[in-house]
Amino acid sequence: MIVQMKKVSLIILGDKKSETLKTLRNLGILHIEIAEGSSNTLTQLKNNVTLLEGAISTLSERVTKFTKHETVDLDKALSVARQVAALNDKAKQCQGERITLNNELDRIKSWGDIDPEAIKALSQKNLNIMAYELAKSEYDKLDTAITTLVLEKTKSTVKFAIVDMGDDIDEALLNALAPYKFKLPELSTQKIRQKIQKLELTLLDIDSELSSYAVFTQSMKDAIKSIEKKIEFEIYKTGMNDEQLSENQEKCVSIAHFKGYIEADNVEKLTQTAKSNSWGLVIEDPTEEDNVPTQLKNNKFVSLIYPLTDFLGTVPGYFEYDISGWFLAFILIFFGIIFGDGLYGLLITAVAAIPVIKSLIAKKPVSPTFLLVGLFGISTLIWGTVTCTWCGLPAEQLPQWLQKLSIPVISNVYADKLWHPFWTGGDVGLTTSQNLQIFCFTLALIQLSVAHIKGALRSKGSLKMLGDIGSLLQLFGIYYLVLSLVVNPAVFSFSLVLGGIPIGTVSIALIGIGFALSFIFANYEGSIIKSILSSLINIVSVLLGVVNVFSDIVSYIRLWAVGLAGAAISATVNELAGPLLGNLLFAVLAIILLVFGHGLNMILNVLSVIVHGIRLNTLEFSSHLDMSWSGHKFKPFK
């Protein structure tokens, strides 16, 4: 259920902000709604978090399971973080210099060892040496009057030098050769190598010093948590609205005010605290315009769905429905159908059971995540048992007792059998696959009916309830339409009569009557005429709504299709590995192939549950509930 909330407006003296927030934090029952303020303190706190996070990121690779963490206070943790940041900056600078020097070495290596100082010394003696690199064809065109010293010649290029001993050299030629002139390095090749070596030693020293700080990683994480509490406090303090109240020019009073939300059961506790601290307090019921947080409260079993909804980040709005119980019930069924293999179910159950048993032995609370995974495993085991699906093996190869545990109409044991409903007289029948499709469509009928029944109950006492009843009637009529058009038109014909009741005619009538009720009352807000006008204005959406009901029911066939695909992958893996098992030499390869193939299939099944199983709850089911999952969690300041 969604816990009832009250909206709270609190008024305090402007100089009592910190004192009030400390009191509220100790009380720990008020969800405060304040826009973030700004202050130098807030900026500094955020900078400290960024500093610590950067240090933790730098040290993360240096932390091992053998690291003995040291506990230090906040100031020491910040000091270590600054040192880590300084070392990290120094390391980046050294790495940048090393890259530059290595690039310089790569540039000049084809010229051999070079000493620019020696070349500069020659220039002081009027002996200028200029080096060039030209394509061989261009070099051959050079004026023969120019004396060149060939340093290296290949099939495509020529490295050469021109020695200027004070002779007059054609300036135009030198200008033409300027783009091909070799730029001398600032340091000799030997000095560049020595500098690179020195930088590498410095980097090793930095790495060693950084590793010595790894012991403070946990303390820095604790420091972040501590600072984040201060940030939250500072945000609330600086985010309050301030007002100046004055009776005259001499007397001026500053007040601050803010809004929040509290569980209805805790109103008395807040009221008493407000009285003892002389706060101004207004408590009222929230409206749909308010951004009310959502607090869910369910029994321990239903609460097992919370790890999944937390992972998805789905929170119902305060004025929406809490469908935690229905979500859990249907996702368990969907999971079992999608995985669909008894052996997979046993494996999942066993994996979940290990941490559960460890927690029970240690007398520690059992994580709801592992309990939920265990339920998923049991669901898969049950579905694999009733359909006789075990590791992709043909049903006839399984033990007789396993075959007898299955339910015949949906069991792989009877996959080739044709099931004849009593009203067909044996003329036409249903295959096992069609029976499974019917099961999926029936799940759709049940789940979507729950949605419209909940809607009708919410509108109880209003004519709008007839609109929800109309949607429910449409749902039943379209359900039979789906069976006829998708499953088997011969078995579910529109001329079918059972017990004197023309089923096909009734289904069409349900669709028509349901549409009429929905059209007239779906938008009822006190006036039938206005409701009809609203439907007429949105006539396209209203008509598409009928089509959407059809597509939503058909959408549940994805459960059967994805389960069928998973079973096909399992069978294919077995067929590939089977021949190898007969040869001792290839037995190990066969086992690796089986583990990899079935492991990959299970991963794909997990993705299928997220994509398909969860979709049916958060989209198809929720859309019939008019839920948008627009809520946010109730987080009291504490």
C-alpha positions as CSV (number, residue, x, y, z in Angstrom):
1,M,0.0,0.0,0.0
2,I,1.0,3.6,-0.5
3,V,1.4,5.3,2.9
4,Q,-0.8,8.3,3.5
5,M,1.2,11.6,3.5
6,K,0.5,15.1,4.8
7,K,1.9,18.3,3.4
8,V,3.8,20.4,5.9
9,S,4.7,24.1,5.8
10,L,7.2,25.2,8.4
11,I,8.0,28.8,9.4
12,I,11.0,29.6,11.6
13,L,13.1,32.7,12.6
14,G,15.8,33.4,10.0
15,D,18.6,33.0,12.5
16,K,17.3,29.5,13.6
17,K,18.0,27.7,10.4
18,S,20.9,25.5,11.5
19,E,19.2,24.8,14.9
20,T,15.9,23.8,13.3
21,L,17.6,21.5,10.7
22,K,19.5,19.7,13.4
23,T,16.3,19.1,15.3
24,L,14.5,17.9,12.2
25,R,17.5,15.7,11.3
26,N,17.4,14.0,14.7
27,L,13.7,13.6,14.4
28,G,14.1,11.9,11.0
29,I,10.5,11.9,9.8
30,L,10.2,14.9,7.5
31,H,10.8,14.8,3.7
32,I,12.0,18.3,3.0
33,E,11.3,19.9,-0.4
34,I,13.7,22.7,-1.0
35,A,15.5,24.0,-4.1
36,E,19.2,23.9,-3.9
37,G,20.8,27.1,-2.6
38,S,24.3,28.4,-3.0
39,S,27.1,29.4,-0.6
40,N,30.9,29.3,-0.4
41,T,30.6,26.5,2.1
42,L,28.5,24.4,-0.2
43,T,30.9,24.9,-3.1
44,Q,33.9,23.9,-0.9
45,L,32.1,20.8,0.3
46,K,31.3,19.7,-3.3
47,N,34.9,20.4,-4.3
48,N,36.1,18.2,-1.4
49,V,33.8,15.4,-2.7
50,T,35.2,15.7,-6.2
51,L,38.8,15.7,-4.8
52,L,38.1,12.5,-2.8
53,E,36.4,10.8,-5.7
54,G,39.3,11.5,-7.9
55,A,41.8,10.1,-5.4
56,I,39.7,7.0,-4.9
57,S,39.5,6.5,-8.7
58,T,43.3,6.9,-8.9
59,L,43.9,4.4,-6.1
60,S,41.2,1.9,-7.0
61,E,43.5,-0.3,-9.2
62,R,46.1,-0.4,-6.4
63,V,43.6,-1.8,-3.8
64,T,43.7,-5.6,-3.4
65,K,42.0,-8.0,-1.0
66,F,45.2,-8.0,1.0
67,T,45.2,-4.2,1.5
68,K,45.1,-3.4,5.2
69,H,43.0,-0.2,5.4
70,E,43.9,2.5,7.9
71,T,41.2,4.6,9.6
72,V,41.9,8.3,9.6
73,D,39.7,11.4,10.3
74,L,38.2,13.7,7.7
75,D,41.0,16.2,7.7
76,K,43.7,13.5,7.2
77,A,41.6,11.9,4.4
78,L,41.4,15.3,2.6
79,S,45.1,15.8,3.1
80,V,45.9,12.4,1.5
81,A,43.5,13.1,-1.3
82,R,45.3,16.4,-2.1
83,Q,48.7,14.5,-2.1
84,V,47.2,11.9,-4.4
85,A,45.9,14.6,-6.7
86,A,49.3,16.4,-6.8
87,L,51.1,13.1,-7.5
88,N,48.5,12.3,-10.2
89,D,49.0,15.7,-11.9
90,K,52.8,15.2,-11.7
91,A,52.4,11.7,-13.2
92,K,50.3,13.1,-16.1
93,Q,52.9,15.8,-16.7
94,C,55.7,13.3,-16.8
95,Q,53.7,11.0,-19.1
96,G,53.0,14.0,-21.4
97,E,56.7,14.9,-21.6
98,R,57.6,11.2,-22.2
99,I,55.2,11.0,-25.1
100,T,56.6,14.2,-26.6
101,L,60.2,13.0,-26.3
102,N,59.3,9.6,-27.7
103,N,57.6,11.3,-30.7
104,E,60.7,13.4,-31.2
105,L,62.9,10.2,-31.1
106,D,60.6,8.6,-33.7
107,R,60.9,11.7,-35.9
108,I,64.7,11.8,-35.9
109,K,65.6,8.1,-35.7
110,S,65.9,7.7,-39.4
111,W,68.7,10.3,-39.3
112,G,70.7,8.4,-36.8
113,D,72.2,9.9,-33.6
114,I,72.2,13.7,-33.8
115,D,73.9,16.3,-31.6
116,P,72.5,19.8,-32.3
117,E,75.2,21.4,-30.1
118,A,77.9,20.1,-32.4
119,I,76.2,21.3,-35.5
120,K,75.7,24.8,-33.8
121,A,79.4,24.8,-32.9
122,L,80.3,24.3,-36.6
123,S,78.0,27.2,-37.6
124,Q,80.1,29.5,-35.4
125,K,83.0,28.6,-37.6
126,N,81.1,29.6,-40.7
127,L,80.3,26.0,-41.6
128,N,76.5,25.8,-41.8
129,I,75.1,22.3,-42.4
130,M,71.5,22.1,-43.6
131,A,69.8,18.7,-44.0
132,Y,66.9,17.9,-46.4
133,E,64.8,14.9,-47.5
134,L,63.5,14.9,-51.0
135,A,61.8,12.4,-53.3
136,K,64.4,10.8,-55.5
137,S,62.9,12.2,-58.7
138,E,63.0,15.7,-57.3
139,Y,66.6,15.3,-56.1
140,D,67.7,14.3,-59.5
141,K,66.5,17.7,-60.9
142,L,68.7,19.8,-58.5
143,D,71.2,22.1,-60.1
144,T,74.5,20.2,-60.4
145,A,76.2,23.5,-59.4
146,I,75.0,22.9,-55.9
147,T,77.2,20.6,-53.9
148,T,75.3,18.1,-51.8
149,L,76.3,15.4,-49.4
150,V,74.1,12.3,-49.7
151,L,73.4,10.8,-46.3
152,E,71.0,8.0,-47.3
153,K,69.4,7.0,-50.6
154,T,66.5,4.7,-51.1
155,K,64.3,3.8,-54.1
156,S,61.9,6.6,-53.3
157,T,63.7,9.3,-51.2
158,V,67.1,10.9,-50.7
159,K,68.4,12.3,-47.4
160,F,71.2,14.9,-48.1
161,A,73.0,17.9,-46.7
162,I,74.1,21.2,-48.1
163,V,77.2,22.6,-46.6
164,D,77.4,26.4,-46.6
165,M,81.0,27.5,-46.2
166,G,80.3,31.1,-46.9
167,D,79.9,30.6,-50.7
168,D,77.1,32.3,-52.4
169,I,74.2,29.8,-52.6
170,D,71.2,30.5,-54.7
171,E,68.7,32.0,-52.3
172,A,65.7,31.0,-54.5
173,L,66.8,27.4,-54.4
174,L,67.1,27.4,-50.6
175,N,63.6,29.0,-50.4
176,A,62.3,26.2,-52.6
177,L,63.9,23.5,-50.5
178,A,62.7,25.1,-47.2
179,P,59.6,22.9,-46.8
180,Y,61.8,19.8,-47.0
181,K,64.4,21.0,-44.5
182,F,65.0,18.8,-41.5
183,K,64.4,20.6,-38.2
184,L,67.1,19.9,-35.7
185,P,66.0,18.6,-32.3
186,E,66.6,20.8,-29.2
187,L,68.5,18.0,-27.5
188,S,70.8,15.4,-28.7
189,T,69.5,11.8,-29.3
190,Q,71.5,10.7,-26.2
191,K,70.1,13.4,-23.9
192,I,66.6,12.6,-25.1
193,R,67.0,9.0,-24.2
194,Q,68.5,9.9,-20.8
195,K,65.6,12.3,-20.1
196,I,63.0,9.6,-21.0
197,Q,64.8,7.1,-18.7
198,K,64.7,9.7,-15.9
199,L,61.0,10.3,-16.5
200,E,60.3,6.6,-16.3
201,L,62.1,6.4,-12.9
202,T,60.1,9.3,-11.7
203,L,56.9,7.6,-12.8
204,L,57.9,4.5,-10.9
205,D,58.5,6.5,-7.8
206,I,55.1,8.2,-8.1
207,D,53.4,4.9,-8.7
208,S,55.1,3.5,-5.6
209,E,54.1,6.5,-3.5
210,L,50.5,6.3,-4.8
211,S,50.4,2.6,-3.8
212,S,51.4,3.5,-0.3
213,Y,48.2,5.7,-0.1
214,A,45.9,2.8,-1.0
215,V,45.4,2.0,2.7
216,F,43.4,5.2,3.0
217,T,40.8,4.4,0.3
218,Q,38.1,3.2,2.7
219,S,38.6,6.2,4.9
220,M,38.2,8.5,1.9
221,K,34.9,6.7,1.0
222,D,33.7,7.2,4.6
223,A,34.8,10.9,4.3
224,I,32.6,11.3,1.2
225,K,29.6,9.9,3.1
226,S,30.3,12.4,5.9
227,I,30.6,15.3,3.6
228,E,27.5,14.4,1.6
229,K,25.5,14.7,4.9
230,K,27.0,18.2,5.3
231,I,26.1,19.0,1.7
232,E,22.5,17.9,2.3
233,F,22.4,20.0,5.4
234,E,23.9,23.1,3.6
235,I,21.5,22.7,0.7
236,Y,18.5,22.8,3.0
237,K,20.0,25.7,5.0
238,T,20.7,27.8,1.9
239,G,17.6,26.7,0.0
240,M,15.1,28.1,2.4
241,N,13.0,31.0,1.4
242,D,13.8,34.2,3.4
243,E,11.4,37.0,4.1
244,Q,11.9,40.3,5.9
245,L,9.0,41.4,8.1
246,S,9.0,44.9,9.5
247,E,6.5,46.8,11.7
248,N,8.5,50.0,11.3
249,Q,11.9,51.2,10.3
250,E,13.4,50.3,13.6
251,K,12.1,46.8,14.1
252,C,12.7,44.2,11.3
253,V,12.3,40.4,11.7
254,S,13.8,37.8,9.4
255,I,11.9,34.6,8.9
256,A,12.5,31.4,6.8
257,H,9.9,29.0,5.5
258,F,9.9,25.7,3.6
259,K,7.7,22.8,2.6
260,G,7.9,19.1,3.2
261,Y,5.9,15.9,3.5
262,I,5.4,13.5,6.5
263,E,3.7,10.2,7.0
264,A,0.3,10.8,8.5
265,D,1.2,8.6,11.5
266,N,4.0,10.9,12.5
267,V,2.1,14.2,12.4
268,E,1.6,14.3,16.2
269,K,5.3,13.8,16.8
270,L,6.1,16.8,14.5
271,T,3.4,18.9,16.1
272,Q,4.8,18.4,19.6
273,T,8.3,19.2,18.3
274,A,7.0,22.4,16.6
275,K,5.3,23.5,19.8
276,S,8.4,23.0,22.0
277,N,10.6,24.9,19.5
278,S,8.1,27.7,18.7
279,W,7.8,26.9,15.0
280,G,5.0,28.0,12.8
281,L,3.4,24.8,11.4
282,V,0.7,24.2,8.8
283,I,-0.4,20.6,8.0
284,E,-2.8,19.9,5.2
285,D,-3.7,17.1,2.7
286,P,-1.6,17.1,-0.5
287,T,-3.3,17.8,-3.8
288,E,-2.5,16.4,-7.3
289,E,-0.5,19.6,-8.0
290,D,1.9,18.8,-5.2
291,N,5.1,16.8,-5.8
292,V,4.3,14.2,-3.1
293,P,6.9,11.5,-2.4
294,T,5.8,7.9,-2.3
295,Q,6.4,5.5,0.6
296,L,5.4,1.9,0.1
297,K,4.5,-0.4,2.9
298,N,3.8,-4.1,2.3
299,N,4.3,-7.4,4.1
300,K,7.6,-9.2,3.9
301,F,6.7,-11.4,1.0
302,V,5.4,-8.7,-1.3
303,S,8.4,-6.5,-0.3
304,L,10.7,-9.0,-2.0
305,I,9.9,-7.2,-5.3
306,Y,11.6,-4.0,-4.0
307,P,15.2,-5.0,-5.1
308,L,13.8,-5.4,-8.7
309,T,11.8,-2.1,-8.7
310,D,14.8,-0.3,-7.1
311,F,17.0,-1.6,-9.9
312,L,14.5,-0.4,-12.5
313,G,14.0,2.9,-10.7
314,T,10.2,2.5,-11.0
315,V,8.2,4.3,-8.3
316,P,4.5,4.8,-8.5
317,G,3.2,8.3,-8.1
318,Y,1.5,9.1,-4.8
319,F,-1.9,9.3,-6.5
320,E,-1.3,6.1,-8.5
321,Y,-1.5,2.5,-7.5
322,D,0.8,0.3,-5.5
323,I,1.0,-2.8,-7.7
324,S,3.9,-4.4,-5.8
325,G,1.9,-7.6,-5.1
326,W,0.6,-8.0,-8.6
327,F,4.0,-7.1,-10.0
328,L,5.7,-9.9,-8.0
329,A,3.0,-12.5,-8.8
330,F,3.1,-11.9,-12.6
331,I,6.9,-11.4,-12.9
332,L,7.4,-14.8,-11.2
333,I,5.1,-16.4,-13.8
334,F,6.7,-14.5,-16.7
335,F,10.2,-15.4,-15.5
336,G,9.3,-19.1,-15.3
337,I,7.8,-19.1,-18.8
338,I,10.7,-17.2,-20.4
339,F,13.4,-19.4,-18.8
340,G,11.1,-22.4,-19.1
341,D,13.7,-25.1,-18.2
342,G,13.5,-27.2,-15.1
343,L,17.3,-27.7,-14.9
344,Y,17.9,-23.9,-15.3
345,G,15.4,-23.5,-12.4
346,L,17.3,-25.9,-10.2
347,L,20.6,-24.1,-10.9
348,I,19.1,-20.7,-10.1
349,T,17.5,-22.0,-6.9
350,A,20.8,-23.6,-5.8
351,V,22.8,-20.4,-6.5
352,A,20.3,-18.3,-4.5
353,A,20.2,-20.9,-1.7
354,I,23.9,-20.7,-0.9
355,P,24.0,-17.1,0.5
356,V,20.6,-17.6,2.1
357,I,21.8,-20.7,4.0
358,K,25.1,-18.8,5.0
359,S,23.0,-15.9,6.4
360,L,20.8,-18.3,8.3
361,I,23.8,-20.1,9.8
362,A,25.4,-16.8,10.7
363,K,22.1,-15.6,12.1
364,K,22.2,-12.5,9.9
365,P,19.3,-11.0,8.0
366,V,18.7,-12.7,4.7
367,S,19.1,-10.4,1.7
368,P,15.7,-10.0,-0.1
369,T,17.6,-10.1,-3.4
370,F,18.6,-13.7,-2.9
371,L,15.1,-14.6,-1.8
372,L,13.7,-13.1,-4.9
373,V,16.2,-14.9,-7.1
374,G,15.3,-18.1,-5.3
375,L,11.6,-17.5,-6.1
376,F,12.6,-17.0,-9.8
377,G,14.4,-20.3,-9.7
378,I,11.4,-22.1,-8.1
379,S,9.0,-20.6,-10.7
380,T,11.3,-21.8,-13.5
381,L,11.5,-25.2,-12.0
382,I,7.7,-25.5,-11.7
383,W,7.2,-24.4,-15.4
384,G,9.9,-26.8,-16.6
385,T,8.3,-29.6,-14.7
386,V,4.7,-29.0,-15.9
387,T,5.9,-28.7,-19.5
388,C,8.5,-31.4,-19.2
389,T,11.4,-29.2,-20.4
390,W,14.8,-30.2,-19.0
391,C,18.0,-28.8,-20.5
392,G,16.7,-28.9,-24.0
393,L,16.5,-32.7,-24.1
394,P,13.7,-34.5,-26.0
395,A,10.9,-35.5,-23.7
396,E,11.1,-39.2,-24.7
397,Q,14.7,-39.3,-23.4
398,L,13.6,-38.1,-19.9
399,P,12.7,-40.5,-17.1
400,Q,9.1,-41.7,-16.9
401,W,8.5,-40.1,-13.5
402,L,9.5,-36.7,-14.9
403,Q,7.1,-37.2,-17.9
404,K,4.3,-38.1,-15.5
405,L,4.8,-34.9,-13.5
406,S,4.0,-32.7,-16.5
407,I,0.5,-31.4,-17.4
408,P,-0.5,-33.2,-20.6
409,V,-2.2,-30.3,-22.5
410,I,1.0,-28.2,-22.3
411,S,3.6,-30.9,-22.0
412,N,6.4,-31.7,-24.5
413,V,5.6,-35.3,-23.9
414,Y,2.4,-34.9,-26.0
415,A,3.8,-32.3,-28.4
416,D,2.5,-34.3,-31.4
417,K,-0.9,-34.9,-30.0
418,L,-4.0,-33.0,-31.1
419,W,-6.3,-32.0,-28.3
420,H,-10.0,-31.9,-29.1
421,P,-12.2,-29.6,-27.0
422,F,-15.6,-31.2,-26.1
423,W,-17.5,-28.7,-28.4
424,T,-15.6,-29.6,-31.6
425,G,-16.8,-33.2,-31.6
426,G,-13.3,-34.4,-32.6
427,D,-13.4,-32.7,-35.9
428,V,-10.8,-30.1,-35.1
429,G,-8.3,-29.7,-32.2
430,L,-5.5,-27.7,-30.6
431,T,-1.8,-28.4,-30.6
432,T,0.3,-28.2,-27.5
433,S,1.8,-24.9,-28.8
434,Q,-1.7,-23.5,-29.3
435,N,-2.6,-24.5,-25.7
436,L,0.5,-22.6,-24.5
437,Q,-0.7,-19.6,-26.5
438,I,-4.1,-19.8,-24.9
439,F,-2.4,-19.9,-21.5
440,C,-0.5,-16.7,-22.4
441,F,-3.6,-14.9,-23.6
442,T,-5.4,-16.0,-20.5
443,L,-2.7,-14.5,-18.4
444,A,-3.3,-11.2,-20.3
445,L,-7.0,-11.4,-19.6
446,I,-6.4,-11.9,-15.9
447,Q,-3.7,-9.2,-15.5
448,L,-5.5,-6.6,-17.6
449,S,-8.8,-7.4,-15.8
450,V,-7.1,-6.8,-12.5
451,A,-6.2,-3.3,-13.8
452,H,-9.8,-2.4,-14.8
453,I,-11.3,-3.9,-11.6
454,K,-8.9,-1.7,-9.6
455,G,-9.9,1.3,-11.7
456,A,-13.6,0.5,-11.2
457,L,-13.1,0.2,-7.4
458,R,-11.3,3.6,-7.3
459,S,-14.3,5.2,-9.1
460,K,-16.8,3.5,-6.8
461,G,-19.8,5.8,-6.2
462,S,-19.2,7.7,-9.4
463,L,-20.7,7.1,-12.9
464,K,-17.1,7.0,-14.1
465,M,-17.1,3.4,-12.7
466,L,-19.3,2.4,-15.7
467,G,-16.4,3.5,-18.0
468,D,-14.1,1.0,-16.3
469,I,-16.7,-1.7,-16.4
470,G,-17.1,-1.0,-20.1
471,S,-13.3,-1.4,-20.6
472,L,-13.6,-4.7,-18.7
473,L,-16.4,-5.9,-21.0
474,Q,-14.3,-4.9,-24.1
475,L,-11.4,-6.9,-22.7
476,F,-13.4,-10.1,-22.4
477,G,-14.9,-9.7,-25.9
478,I,-11.6,-9.0,-27.5
479,Y,-10.1,-12.0,-25.7
480,Y,-12.3,-14.3,-27.6
481,L,-11.6,-12.4,-30.8
482,V,-7.8,-13.0,-30.2
483,L,-8.4,-16.7,-29.7
484,S,-10.3,-16.9,-32.9
485,L,-8.0,-14.8,-35.1
486,V,-4.6,-15.8,-33.6
487,V,-5.0,-19.3,-32.1
488,N,-7.5,-21.4,-34.1
489,P,-10.5,-20.0,-35.9
490,A,-12.0,-23.4,-36.3
491,V,-12.1,-24.2,-32.6
492,F,-13.0,-20.6,-31.5
493,S,-15.4,-19.8,-34.3
494,F,-17.9,-16.9,-34.2
495,S,-20.7,-19.4,-34.8
496,L,-19.8,-21.4,-31.7
497,V,-22.7,-22.1,-29.3
498,L,-22.2,-23.5,-25.9
499,G,-25.1,-24.4,-23.6
500,G,-27.4,-22.4,-25.8
501,I,-25.1,-19.3,-25.6
502,P,-23.8,-18.0,-28.9
503,I,-20.2,-17.3,-27.7
504,G,-19.1,-15.5,-30.8
505,T,-22.2,-13.2,-30.8
506,V,-21.8,-12.5,-27.1
507,S,-18.1,-11.5,-27.6
508,I,-19.1,-9.0,-30.3
509,A,-21.9,-7.7,-28.1
510,L,-19.4,-7.3,-25.1
511,I,-17.1,-5.3,-27.4
512,G,-20.0,-3.1,-28.5
513,I,-21.6,-2.6,-25.1
514,G,-18.2,-2.0,-23.5
515,F,-17.2,0.5,-26.1
516,A,-20.5,2.4,-25.6
517,L,-20.0,2.5,-21.8
518,S,-16.4,3.6,-22.1
519,F,-17.3,6.2,-24.7
520,I,-20.0,7.7,-22.5
521,F,-18.5,7.5,-19.0
522,A,-14.7,7.2,-19.3
523,N,-14.2,11.0,-18.9
524,Y,-17.1,11.5,-16.5
525,E,-16.4,14.4,-14.0
526,G,-20.0,15.2,-12.9
527,S,-21.5,15.7,-16.4
528,I,-22.4,13.0,-18.9
529,I,-22.7,15.5,-21.7
530,K,-19.2,16.9,-21.1
531,S,-17.9,13.3,-20.9
532,I,-19.4,12.4,-24.3
533,L,-18.0,15.7,-25.8
534,S,-14.6,14.8,-24.5
535,S,-14.8,11.4,-26.1
536,L,-15.9,13.0,-29.4
537,I,-13.1,15.5,-29.3
538,N,-10.6,12.6,-28.9
539,I,-12.5,10.2,-31.1
540,V,-9.3,9.0,-32.9
541,S,-7.7,8.0,-29.5
542,V,-10.9,6.4,-28.4
543,L,-11.1,4.2,-31.5
544,L,-7.4,3.4,-31.3
545,G,-8.0,2.4,-27.7
546,V,-10.0,-0.7,-28.9
547,V,-7.2,-1.6,-31.2
548,N,-4.7,-1.2,-28.4
549,V,-6.6,-3.6,-26.2
550,F,-6.3,-6.2,-29.0
551,S,-2.6,-5.6,-29.4
552,D,-2.0,-5.6,-25.7
553,I,-3.6,-9.1,-25.3
554,V,-1.7,-10.4,-28.4
555,S,1.5,-8.9,-26.9
556,Y,1.5,-11.6,-24.2
557,I,2.3,-14.2,-26.9
558,R,5.9,-12.9,-26.5
559,L,6.2,-15.1,-23.4
560,W,5.5,-18.3,-25.5
561,A,7.7,-17.1,-28.4
562,V,10.7,-16.2,-26.2
563,G,10.4,-19.4,-24.2
564,L,10.3,-21.4,-27.5
565,A,13.4,-19.6,-28.7
566,G,15.3,-20.5,-25.5
567,A,14.3,-24.1,-25.8
568,A,15.5,-24.2,-29.4
569,I,18.9,-22.8,-28.4
570,S,19.2,-25.4,-25.7
571,A,18.4,-28.2,-28.1
572,T,20.8,-26.8,-30.7
573,V,23.6,-26.7,-28.1
574,N,22.9,-30.3,-27.2
575,E,22.9,-31.4,-30.8
576,L,26.3,-29.7,-31.4
577,A,27.9,-31.2,-28.2
578,G,26.2,-34.7,-28.4
579,P,28.5,-36.3,-31.1
580,L,31.6,-35.0,-29.2
581,L,30.6,-36.8,-26.0
582,G,31.0,-40.2,-27.7
583,N,34.8,-39.5,-28.1
584,L,36.9,-39.4,-25.0
585,L,39.4,-37.1,-26.7
586,F,36.7,-34.5,-27.4
587,A,34.7,-34.9,-24.2
588,V,36.3,-31.9,-22.5
589,L,35.5,-29.8,-25.6
590,A,31.9,-31.0,-25.5
591,I,31.6,-30.0,-21.8
592,I,33.0,-26.6,-22.5
593,L,30.5,-26.2,-25.4
594,L,27.6,-27.2,-23.2
595,V,28.6,-24.9,-20.4
596,F,29.2,-22.0,-22.8
597,G,26.0,-22.6,-24.8
598,H,23.6,-23.0,-21.9
599,G,25.3,-20.2,-20.0
600,L,24.8,-17.9,-23.0
601,N,21.2,-19.0,-23.3
602,M,20.6,-18.1,-19.6
603,I,22.1,-14.7,-20.1
604,L,19.9,-14.1,-23.1
605,N,16.9,-15.3,-21.0
606,V,17.8,-12.7,-18.3
607,L,17.8,-10.0,-21.0
608,S,14.5,-11.3,-22.3
609,V,12.9,-11.1,-18.8
610,I,14.0,-7.4,-18.6
611,V,12.9,-6.6,-22.1
612,H,9.7,-8.7,-22.3
613,G,8.6,-9.8,-18.8
614,I,9.1,-6.4,-17.1
615,R,7.6,-4.6,-20.1
616,L,4.3,-6.5,-19.6
617,N,4.1,-5.1,-16.1
618,T,5.3,-1.6,-16.6
619,L,3.7,-0.9,-20.0
620,E,0.7,-3.1,-20.9
621,F,-0.5,-3.7,-17.4
622,S,0.3,-0.1,-16.2
623,S,-1.2,1.6,-19.2
624,H,-4.6,-0.1,-18.4
625,L,-4.2,1.3,-14.9
626,D,-3.3,4.8,-16.3
627,M,0.0,4.6,-14.4
628,S,3.0,6.6,-15.6
629,W,5.4,5.6,-12.7
630,S,5.9,9.3,-12.1
631,G,6.7,9.1,-8.4
632,H,9.8,9.6,-6.4
633,K,10.8,7.9,-3.1
634,F,10.0,9.3,0.3
635,K,13.4,10.2,1.9
636,P,13.1,11.8,5.3
637,F,15.9,14.1,6.4
638,K,17.8,12.2,9.1
